[in-house]
Amino acid sequence: MNTKLHAITDQSGRLLSFFMTAGQISDYTGAAALLDSLPGAQWMLGDRGYDADWFRDALEAKGIKALHSRMEISRKTGQIRQEKI
């Protein structure tokens, strides 16, 4: 058995909030649990496990741009490249 930690951090990586789930539970569960505790932000960086239309819509409603697997972010420059769909 394993666990997952779903975390919200600030831009410096300092922990603001977290939620723990069993390892086999969908990342959507962690996303839903932390949604109301998201601070005001311009964007949110997440991995593919958080890439769902309902989550993107919820972020957009809060004025937050989602940067998940649909966006390609250069590891060298940090620049956002064209969206891949």
C-alpha positions as CSV (number, residue, x, y, z in Angstrom):
1,M,0.0,0.0,0.0
2,N,1.2,3.5,-0.7
3,T,-0.1,7.1,-0.4
4,K,-0.1,10.3,-2.5
5,L,0.3,13.8,-1.2
6,H,-1.5,16.5,-3.1
7,A,0.0,19.8,-2.2
8,I,-0.5,23.5,-2.8
9,T,2.7,25.6,-2.6
10,D,3.5,29.2,-3.2
11,Q,5.8,30.3,-6.0
12,S,8.9,29.6,-3.8
13,G,7.7,26.0,-3.1
14,R,6.6,26.6,0.5
15,L,3.7,24.4,1.5
16,L,0.4,26.1,1.9
17,S,-2.0,23.1,2.1
18,F,-2.0,19.4,1.4
19,F,-4.3,16.4,1.2
20,M,-3.3,12.8,1.5
21,T,-5.0,9.9,-0.4
22,A,-4.4,6.2,-0.8
23,G,-2.0,5.6,-3.8
24,Q,-4.7,3.9,-5.9
25,I,-7.1,6.8,-5.6
26,S,-7.5,9.2,-8.6
27,D,-5.7,12.5,-8.5
28,Y,-9.1,14.1,-9.2
29,T,-10.0,13.4,-5.5
30,G,-7.0,15.4,-4.3
31,A,-7.8,18.2,-6.7
32,A,-11.4,18.4,-5.6
33,A,-10.4,18.4,-1.9
34,L,-7.9,21.3,-2.4
35,L,-9.9,23.4,-4.8
36,D,-11.5,25.7,-2.2
37,S,-8.1,26.3,-0.5
38,L,-6.3,27.6,-3.6
39,P,-4.9,31.0,-3.0
40,G,-5.3,33.8,-5.5
41,A,-2.9,33.1,-8.3
42,Q,-2.4,33.8,-12.0
43,W,-1.5,30.2,-13.0
44,M,-1.3,26.7,-11.6
45,L,1.3,24.1,-12.5
46,G,0.2,20.5,-12.3
47,D,0.9,17.1,-13.8
48,R,-1.3,15.1,-16.1
49,G,-3.2,13.6,-13.2
50,Y,-4.9,16.9,-12.7
51,D,-5.7,17.6,-16.3
52,A,-9.5,17.3,-16.5
53,D,-12.0,19.7,-18.1
54,W,-13.9,20.1,-14.9
55,F,-10.8,21.1,-13.0
56,R,-9.6,23.5,-15.8
57,D,-13.1,25.1,-15.7
58,A,-13.0,25.4,-11.9
59,L,-9.6,27.1,-12.1
60,E,-10.8,29.4,-14.9
61,A,-13.7,30.4,-12.7
62,K,-11.2,31.5,-10.1
63,G,-9.1,33.4,-12.6
64,I,-6.3,30.9,-12.6
65,K,-4.7,29.6,-15.8
66,A,-4.0,25.9,-15.8
67,L,-0.5,24.8,-17.0
68,H,-0.9,21.0,-17.2
69,S,0.1,18.4,-19.7
70,R,-1.8,20.1,-22.5
71,M,0.8,22.9,-22.3
72,E,4.4,22.3,-23.1
73,I,6.8,24.2,-20.8
74,S,10.4,24.4,-21.8
75,R,12.6,22.9,-19.1
76,K,15.5,25.1,-20.2
77,T,13.9,28.5,-20.4
78,G,10.6,28.1,-18.5
79,Q,8.8,29.6,-21.5
80,I,5.3,28.3,-22.4
81,R,5.2,26.8,-25.9
82,Q,2.2,26.3,-28.1
83,E,-0.6,24.2,-26.6
84,K,-0.7,20.5,-27.7
85,I,-4.1,19.0,-28.0
